Amino acid sequence: MVTLRLVSSVSLTLLTAADPSSSIFVKLTLTPFSSKRMAHSIARATLGLTQPNKIDPPKISFAAKDADLVEWKGDLLAVGVTEKDLVRDDNSKFKNSLLQKLDSKLQGLLSEASAEEEFTGKTGQSTVLRLPGLGAKRVGLIGLGSGASATSTYRILGEATAAAAKSARATNVAITLASPEGIPAELKLTSASAIASGAVLGTFDDIRFKSEPKQATLKSVDIIGLGTGPEIEKKLKYAGDVCSGVILGKQLVNAPANVLTPGVLAGEAEKIASEHSDVLSAKILNVEQCIELKMGSYLGVAAASTNPPHFIHLCYKPPNGEVKNKLALVGKGLTFDSGGYNIKTGPGCSIELMKVDMGGAAAVLGAAKALGQIKPAGVEVHFIVAACENMISGTGMRPGDIITASNGKTIEVNNTDAEGRLTLADALVYACNQGVGKIVDLATLTGACIVALGPSIAGVFTPSDELAKEVVGASEAGGEKLWRMPLEESYWESMKSGVADMVNTGGRQGGSITAALFLKQFVDEKVQWMHIDMAGPVYSDKKKGATGFGISTLVEWVLKNSS
């Protein structure tokens, strides 16, 4: 028996028998977000970012090169080795002095075991051995490839060590390089910072939604042979600030759409601002305010959802001193994308992963959190997200509709699943109106970019060579991969409409280029602008989780523009 009873204007009580023959009833109270519509509220009551898991990163410390690694006592000693470090002599013994020393103490077992496992030092290779004879319970060899120089290589070393520590349930580890003398002095700080970042991020597991979560066991990491002193400690503080932003970004992307609605995302943005209120302020625009600003493109996408849109604007201003540069970071914020009436169907549509369609917003808010802690001088930064859902209902946007963006341009919607660019259109107009000189937008925009560049590289589009050089340089320092793509103006022909100023999608060929050309229509010509299509690297299929992509690059870029 089911009885439905209206208890009050704001609650609905459902009484249903757990067993028809039983007199036991289950009472469930549902609270809608407004008197007109009911949103998903059950999951948010018990899960999600409002009650995050405790994040306890391992303590990082540095030791001098002359530390005796043979006698170091702990659970795991990890050695980063290049292919050159593994060169052997005529007796099949290591030529590298550190490996030689460790192997001698282990009576040749390290050399023998690594040969049997065909460990050659290639990037991504690792082997962990439990061998008696050292102070450490285990020794691990982590491959760095032909020659370790990039920030990403050292971050991978830290991540691989953290992964090995998880498998071994280790509480303390040491990380060193077989040939630290091969790193130029000016790069040692960056290398040590990258290793530390990798260890912290590799330790983090998003366990908020597991009924029996396993807590990380790693408590301390000693980085040996890359220097000590105040400069490296300062660099470590910076790495910790960036990691906190990356972890937030991962949590935002991992959170399911029934937990992370546009309203919850806006709440997280306000929380970041309140935690760093000395430098950050928050403004959240509601539907009425967006209507006043004539954001027809953004509101057209949001129209079908029971969860109302929230337009997020954080502003960073330095605690003191003159502002020399004004920047804007704009992130696509679709907390779920069904595709609308052009619904995502068929193999490969990945509708179940469309919670990640706010990866650009996560990057922007993660960068805001990090910068709120770093507090760079001389730069003002606007963080902008047009947050909403792309759903299906009688109030939703239809294929063939014509909508008007806030700069007055009209758009014929020939595909409701090309919605991200519609939300970004009004966000870019808004960003230009803040008086900024440079804008970088980030979006999980096109599958075409994944086809072109694969799962680990983001495509960048900009008419500015100067901005391209700045941001690509920042990505290299941050350990992330970008590749500049062409903005082929002749492709705009496919975006012309017979009844409006433009359509929102062209043909399949060059899809990421035409998407970028669409966004360009909403940027003031006086403003330097770059679009980053991060559809590939936002999520790792192998790790089944978010990567936090883009945050390190954004922070580095802002710092390059600070005084």
Disulfide bonds with the S-S distance in Angstrom:
none
